[in-house]
Amino acid sequence: MATNAPLNRKLRMALVGGGQGAFIGRVHATAAILDNRAELVAGALSSDPERAKASAPDYDIPPDRAYTSYQELLQTESHLPVDQRIDFVSVATPNHTHFAIAKAAVEAGFNVVCDKPMTFDLDQAEQLAEVVDRSHVVFALTHNYTGYPLVRQAREMILNGDLGEIQAVRAFYIQGWLRTRLERDAQKQASWRTDPSKSGAAGCFGDIGTHAFNLGRYMTGLIPDAVSCQLKIFEPGRQLDDYGTAVIRYDNGALGTVTASQISHGRENDLFIEVDGTRGALEWHQEEPNKLLVRRNGEPLHVYTRNPNAPYMTAAGRAASRLPGGHPEAFFEAFANVYRSAYDDMVLRAAGETFERRDTVYPNVHDGVEGMYFIQQCVDSSAENGAWLPLRHARARR
């Protein structure tokens, strides 16, 4: 829902990361300005000072605001007049750098939009959450799949009780791009994702398994209680998992599974989820995001298409849509919905008004902590041959 708080200008954005050869930084930059509510005015686009400067024209960032480090960016922007300085920082860098950048930005008083996973490990995530809690900033985490209209539609249907009591959740994220060891050829995306010093304790599960876990949490609202996990390295010589499956017990008695692979031939970004309730079941596929399948025994298959004018669409589903039915909306638009929801709170903050800190429509710092706890407990469970370990973190959304 859009805010009515006044802000008669665009929000001013700084991008950290996204230099030449990067992927996710360009996605952030595109999504952030999609609704014409923000403008990219500054950046520290690479840890390499020369590349940082050379990348700035790609984003129309003026030379005097193309910084050579995030430290220079934050220090300089903090001393600009209020009507010129940035409002928020987007962090689009490898995992091991997120904590220092995000913490420094929060402590400087800037709102933050951070890529996932939020930090390198759980300890950093908990520290960052404490810093955010002490601040007055908006902190959003780009679990971008939560922004798809039919994901928000499904969430509202489930929370409204349309499926009855939820008893089973099966979430999958299946890729094939790491079937061979691309990291040996210095392929940029593969190199840091398979390096424990940059990716963290998990590979595949930290990269995409967290998306599958978060999608189940976001859609259902179920609180995870315990996990048993098996992670595997199938490609000889690789240092981090490239396949894994986790079984989750939820506090209401439901069971869930998370399966993630980066070694399945021919699979691209096949994130999908199935949810079983006592009154119905649903299924959603990220590669066909404009369809939601709903099943009930004795009834024909119901195919909900993304159509904001259809009477079956919920308020959340309609609010996340930009186009009439039949015109596909997908990855950039979903990413932009996370930004748009965070902007509503940034505007409230700028107007001196209060805003929700925990139960937000966009993923927040608490979701980031929970995601890092999921990674840690899955890695530890797998090391103990699938032992059941606690999965309910104190910061979990209720």
C-alpha positions as CSV (number, residue, x, y, z in Angstrom):
1,M,0.0,0.0,0.0
2,A,1.4,3.4,-1.0
3,T,2.0,6.0,1.7
4,N,0.3,9.4,1.8
5,A,3.3,11.0,3.4
6,P,4.6,13.9,1.3
7,L,8.0,13.8,-0.5
8,N,8.0,16.1,-3.4
9,R,11.2,14.7,-5.0
10,K,12.8,11.4,-5.9
11,L,14.7,9.4,-3.4
12,R,18.5,9.6,-4.0
13,M,20.3,6.3,-4.4
14,A,23.9,5.3,-4.1
15,L,25.0,1.9,-5.5
16,V,27.9,-0.1,-4.0
17,G,29.0,-2.8,-6.4
18,G,27.7,-3.2,-9.9
19,G,30.9,-2.3,-11.8
20,Q,31.8,-3.6,-15.2
21,G,31.3,-7.4,-15.5
22,A,28.8,-7.5,-12.6
23,F,25.3,-8.9,-12.8
24,I,23.2,-8.1,-9.8
25,G,24.3,-4.5,-9.5
26,R,22.7,-3.7,-12.8
27,V,19.5,-5.4,-11.7
28,H,19.4,-3.2,-8.6
29,A,20.0,-0.1,-10.6
30,T,17.2,-0.9,-13.1
31,A,14.7,-2.0,-10.5
32,A,15.3,0.9,-8.2
33,I,14.3,3.5,-10.8
34,L,11.5,1.5,-12.5
35,D,8.7,3.4,-10.9
36,N,10.4,6.8,-11.2
37,R,10.5,7.2,-7.4
38,A,14.3,7.2,-7.1
39,E,17.4,8.3,-9.0
40,L,20.9,6.9,-9.0
41,V,23.2,9.8,-8.1
42,A,26.3,8.2,-6.6
43,G,28.2,5.0,-6.4
44,A,31.3,3.1,-5.4
45,L,31.0,0.6,-8.2
46,S,34.0,-1.6,-7.6
47,S,36.7,-2.4,-5.0
48,D,39.2,-1.6,-7.8
49,P,39.4,2.3,-7.9
50,E,40.1,2.5,-11.6
51,R,37.2,0.2,-12.5
52,A,35.0,2.1,-10.0
53,K,35.6,5.3,-11.9
54,A,35.5,3.7,-15.4
55,S,32.1,2.1,-14.6
56,A,30.4,5.3,-13.5
57,P,29.4,6.5,-17.1
58,D,27.5,3.2,-17.5
59,Y,25.1,4.5,-14.8
60,D,25.2,8.2,-15.7
61,I,26.9,8.8,-12.3
62,P,28.7,12.2,-12.5
63,P,32.5,12.0,-12.0
64,D,32.5,13.9,-8.7
65,R,30.1,11.3,-7.1
66,A,31.9,8.3,-8.6
67,Y,33.7,7.2,-5.5
68,T,36.6,4.8,-5.2
69,S,35.5,3.1,-2.0
70,Y,32.3,2.8,0.0
71,Q,34.1,4.5,2.9
72,E,34.8,7.6,0.7
73,L,31.2,7.5,-0.5
74,L,29.7,7.5,3.0
75,Q,32.0,10.1,4.4
76,T,31.6,12.5,1.5
77,E,27.8,12.1,1.2
78,S,27.4,12.5,4.9
79,H,28.8,16.0,4.6
80,L,26.8,17.2,1.7
81,P,23.8,19.5,2.3
82,V,20.6,17.6,3.3
83,D,19.0,18.5,0.0
84,Q,21.8,16.9,-2.0
85,R,23.0,13.9,0.0
86,I,21.8,10.4,-0.7
87,D,18.8,8.8,1.0
88,F,19.8,5.2,0.7
89,V,22.6,2.8,-0.2
90,S,22.1,-0.4,-2.3
91,V,24.7,-3.1,-1.5
92,A,25.3,-5.3,-4.5
93,T,28.6,-6.9,-3.7
94,P,29.9,-10.4,-2.9
95,N,28.6,-11.9,0.4
96,H,31.7,-11.4,2.5
97,T,31.6,-7.6,2.0
98,H,27.9,-7.0,2.9
99,F,28.3,-6.6,6.7
100,A,31.0,-3.9,6.7
101,I,29.2,-1.9,4.0
102,A,25.7,-2.2,5.4
103,K,26.8,-1.5,9.0
104,A,28.7,1.6,8.0
105,A,25.8,2.9,6.0
106,V,23.3,2.4,8.8
107,E,25.7,4.0,11.3
108,A,26.0,7.0,8.9
109,G,22.2,7.3,9.1
110,F,21.4,6.1,5.5
111,N,18.7,3.6,4.6
112,V,19.9,0.4,3.2
113,V,18.8,-2.1,0.5
114,C,21.1,-5.1,0.7
115,D,21.4,-8.1,-1.5
116,K,21.1,-11.6,0.0
117,P,22.4,-13.5,1.9
118,M,22.6,-10.6,4.2
119,T,26.1,-11.3,5.7
120,F,28.9,-13.7,5.6
121,D,27.8,-15.6,8.8
122,L,25.2,-15.6,11.5
123,D,27.3,-13.6,14.0
124,Q,27.6,-10.8,11.5
125,A,23.8,-11.0,10.8
126,E,22.9,-10.7,14.5
127,Q,25.3,-7.8,15.0
128,L,23.9,-6.0,12.0
129,A,20.3,-6.5,13.2
130,E,21.2,-4.9,16.6
131,V,22.7,-1.9,14.8
132,V,19.6,-1.5,12.6
133,D,17.3,-1.9,15.7
134,R,19.2,1.0,17.4
135,S,18.9,3.2,14.3
136,H,16.0,4.8,12.6
137,V,16.8,3.6,9.1
138,V,14.8,1.5,6.7
139,F,16.6,-1.8,6.0
140,A,15.4,-4.0,3.1
141,L,16.8,-7.3,1.9
142,T,16.4,-8.3,-1.7
143,H,14.8,-11.7,-1.5
144,N,13.4,-10.5,-4.8
145,Y,11.1,-13.4,-5.4
146,T,8.8,-12.1,-2.7
147,G,8.0,-9.3,-5.0
148,Y,6.2,-11.3,-7.7
149,P,2.5,-10.4,-7.8
150,L,1.3,-14.0,-7.6
151,V,3.7,-14.7,-4.7
152,R,2.0,-11.9,-2.8
153,Q,-1.3,-13.2,-4.0
154,A,-0.5,-16.7,-2.6
155,R,0.7,-15.2,0.7
156,E,-2.5,-13.3,1.2
157,M,-4.6,-16.4,0.2
158,I,-2.8,-18.6,2.7
159,L,-2.8,-16.1,5.5
160,N,-6.6,-15.5,4.9
161,G,-7.2,-19.2,5.4
162,D,-8.2,-20.0,1.8
163,L,-6.0,-23.2,1.9
164,G,-7.0,-24.1,5.5
165,E,-4.3,-25.3,7.9
166,I,-0.9,-25.6,6.1
167,Q,0.5,-29.1,6.5
168,A,3.3,-29.4,3.9
169,V,5.7,-27.0,2.0
170,R,8.0,-28.2,-0.7
171,A,10.4,-25.5,-2.1
172,F,13.0,-26.1,-4.9
173,Y,15.6,-24.1,-6.6
174,I,17.2,-26.1,-9.4
175,Q,20.1,-24.8,-11.6
176,G,22.7,-26.5,-13.8
177,W,25.3,-23.9,-14.5
178,L,27.9,-25.3,-12.1
179,R,27.8,-28.8,-13.5
180,T,31.4,-28.2,-14.5
181,R,34.0,-26.3,-12.5
182,L,33.7,-22.9,-14.1
183,E,35.6,-21.5,-11.2
184,R,38.8,-22.9,-12.6
185,D,38.4,-20.7,-15.6
186,A,38.1,-17.6,-13.5
187,Q,34.5,-17.1,-14.4
188,K,33.6,-14.2,-12.1
189,Q,30.2,-15.3,-10.8
190,A,31.4,-18.9,-10.2
191,S,34.7,-17.9,-8.7
192,W,33.4,-16.0,-5.6
193,R,30.3,-18.2,-5.2
194,T,32.4,-21.4,-4.8
195,D,35.1,-19.7,-2.6
196,P,34.5,-20.2,1.2
197,S,36.4,-17.0,2.0
198,K,33.9,-15.0,-0.1
199,S,30.6,-17.0,-0.1
200,G,30.6,-18.3,3.4
201,A,30.0,-21.7,4.9
202,A,27.6,-22.9,2.1
203,G,27.7,-22.7,-1.7
204,C,24.6,-23.8,-3.4
205,F,22.5,-23.6,-0.2
206,G,23.7,-20.2,0.6
207,D,23.3,-18.8,-2.9
208,I,19.9,-20.3,-3.9
209,G,18.7,-22.6,-1.1
210,T,18.1,-19.5,1.0
211,H,15.7,-18.2,-1.7
212,A,13.7,-21.4,-1.5
213,F,13.6,-21.3,2.3
214,N,12.6,-17.7,2.4
215,L,9.9,-18.2,-0.2
216,G,8.2,-20.8,2.0
217,R,8.5,-18.6,5.1
218,Y,7.1,-15.6,3.2
219,M,4.2,-17.3,1.6
220,T,3.0,-19.4,4.6
221,G,4.1,-17.5,7.7
222,L,4.9,-20.8,9.4
223,I,7.6,-20.7,12.0
224,P,10.4,-23.2,11.5
225,D,11.3,-25.3,14.5
226,A,14.0,-27.8,13.5
227,V,15.9,-28.9,10.5
228,S,17.7,-32.0,9.2
229,C,20.0,-31.4,6.2
230,Q,22.2,-33.3,3.8
231,L,24.6,-31.2,1.7
232,K,26.8,-32.7,-1.0
233,I,29.7,-31.7,-3.3
234,F,29.3,-33.7,-6.5
235,E,31.9,-31.9,-8.6
236,P,35.3,-33.2,-7.5
237,G,37.6,-30.6,-6.1
238,R,34.9,-28.0,-5.4
239,Q,35.1,-26.6,-1.9
240,L,31.4,-25.8,-1.2
241,D,28.2,-27.8,-1.7
242,D,26.6,-27.9,-5.1
243,Y,23.5,-29.9,-4.1
244,G,21.4,-30.3,-0.9
245,T,18.1,-31.2,0.7
246,A,16.7,-30.0,4.0
247,V,13.7,-31.3,5.9
248,I,12.0,-28.7,8.1
249,R,9.6,-29.2,11.0
250,Y,7.4,-26.2,11.6
251,D,5.9,-25.3,14.9
252,N,2.3,-26.1,13.9
253,G,3.3,-29.7,13.0
254,A,3.7,-29.1,9.3
255,L,6.6,-30.6,7.4
256,G,8.7,-28.8,4.7
257,T,11.5,-29.5,2.3
258,V,14.1,-27.3,0.6
259,T,16.0,-28.8,-2.3
260,A,18.7,-26.8,-4.1
261,S,20.9,-27.9,-7.0
262,Q,23.5,-26.2,-9.2
263,I,24.5,-29.3,-11.1
264,S,21.2,-30.4,-12.8
265,H,21.7,-30.5,-16.5
266,G,19.6,-28.0,-18.5
267,R,18.0,-26.3,-15.5
268,E,18.3,-22.5,-15.4
269,N,16.5,-20.7,-12.6
270,D,13.8,-23.2,-11.7
271,L,12.6,-21.9,-8.4
272,F,9.2,-23.4,-7.5
273,I,7.1,-24.1,-4.5
274,E,4.1,-26.3,-3.6
275,V,2.0,-25.7,-0.5
276,D,-0.6,-28.2,0.8
277,G,-3.4,-27.2,3.1
278,T,-6.4,-29.0,4.5
279,R,-8.7,-27.1,2.2
280,G,-6.6,-26.8,-0.9
281,A,-3.1,-26.7,-2.4
282,L,-1.2,-24.3,-4.6
283,E,1.9,-24.3,-6.8
284,W,4.0,-21.5,-8.3
285,H,7.0,-21.5,-10.7
286,Q,9.4,-18.6,-11.0
287,E,10.1,-19.4,-14.7
288,E,6.3,-19.0,-15.4
289,P,5.6,-16.4,-12.8
290,N,2.3,-15.1,-14.2
291,K,0.5,-18.3,-13.3
292,L,-0.6,-19.7,-9.9
293,L,-2.1,-23.2,-9.8
294,V,-4.7,-23.9,-7.1
295,R,-6.1,-27.4,-6.6
296,R,-9.0,-28.8,-4.5
297,N,-10.1,-32.4,-4.6
298,G,-13.2,-32.8,-6.8
299,E,-12.7,-29.6,-8.6
300,P,-11.0,-28.7,-11.9
301,L,-7.5,-27.2,-11.7
302,H,-7.7,-23.5,-11.1
303,V,-5.2,-21.4,-13.0
304,Y,-4.9,-17.9,-11.6
305,T,-3.2,-15.6,-14.1
306,R,-1.7,-12.3,-13.1
307,N,-4.5,-9.9,-13.9
308,P,-5.1,-6.9,-11.6
309,N,-8.6,-6.5,-13.0
310,A,-9.7,-10.0,-12.2
311,P,-12.1,-10.5,-9.2
312,Y,-10.0,-13.4,-7.9
313,M,-6.9,-11.2,-7.3
314,T,-6.3,-10.1,-3.8
315,A,-5.4,-6.6,-2.8
316,A,-1.7,-7.5,-2.4
317,G,-1.6,-9.2,-5.8
318,R,-3.2,-6.2,-7.5
319,A,-0.9,-3.7,-5.7
320,A,2.2,-5.6,-7.0
321,S,1.0,-5.5,-10.6
322,R,1.9,-2.8,-13.1
323,L,0.4,-4.1,-16.4
324,P,-3.0,-5.5,-17.5
325,G,-3.4,-9.3,-17.6
326,G,-1.7,-11.0,-20.5
327,H,1.3,-8.7,-20.5
328,P,4.0,-10.6,-18.7
329,E,5.6,-9.1,-15.6
330,A,8.7,-10.8,-14.3
331,F,12.2,-10.5,-12.7
332,F,12.8,-6.7,-12.9
333,E,9.3,-5.9,-11.8
334,A,9.5,-8.3,-8.8
335,F,12.8,-6.8,-7.8
336,A,11.2,-3.3,-8.2
337,N,8.3,-4.3,-5.9
338,V,10.8,-4.9,-3.1
339,Y,12.2,-1.4,-3.7
340,R,8.8,0.2,-4.0
341,S,7.6,-1.3,-0.7
342,A,10.8,-0.1,1.0
343,Y,10.4,3.4,-0.5
344,D,7.0,3.7,1.2
345,D,8.8,3.4,4.5
346,M,11.7,5.6,3.5
347,V,9.2,8.4,2.7
348,L,7.5,7.9,6.1
349,R,10.9,8.2,7.7
350,A,11.8,11.4,5.7
351,A,8.5,12.9,6.9
352,G,9.3,12.1,10.5
353,E,6.6,9.5,10.8
354,T,6.8,6.0,12.3
355,F,7.0,2.9,10.2
356,E,6.8,-0.8,10.7
357,R,10.1,-2.4,11.6
358,R,9.4,-6.1,11.7
359,D,6.2,-7.2,9.9
360,T,7.0,-5.5,6.6
361,V,5.8,-6.6,3.1
362,Y,9.4,-6.5,2.0
363,P,12.1,-8.8,3.5
364,N,13.9,-7.0,6.3
365,V,16.9,-7.4,8.6
366,H,15.2,-10.0,10.7
367,D,14.6,-12.1,7.6
368,G,18.3,-11.7,6.9
369,V,19.2,-13.1,10.3
370,E,16.8,-16.0,9.9
371,G,18.3,-16.8,6.5
372,M,21.8,-16.9,7.9
373,Y,20.6,-19.1,10.8
374,F,19.1,-21.5,8.2
375,I,22.5,-21.7,6.4
376,Q,24.4,-22.3,9.6
377,Q,22.1,-24.9,10.9
378,C,21.9,-26.7,7.6
379,V,25.7,-26.8,7.3
380,D,26.0,-28.0,10.9
381,S,23.3,-30.6,10.5
382,S,24.9,-32.0,7.4
383,A,28.3,-32.2,9.2
384,E,26.5,-34.4,11.8
385,N,25.0,-36.7,9.1
386,G,21.6,-35.0,9.1
387,A,21.1,-34.5,12.8
388,W,18.1,-32.6,13.8
389,L,19.0,-29.1,15.0
390,P,17.0,-26.1,16.2
391,L,15.8,-23.7,13.5
392,R,13.7,-21.2,15.4
393,H,15.6,-18.0,15.8
394,A,14.5,-15.3,18.3
395,R,14.2,-12.8,15.5
396,A,12.0,-14.9,13.3
397,R,8.8,-13.2,12.1
398,R,5.8,-14.3,14.0
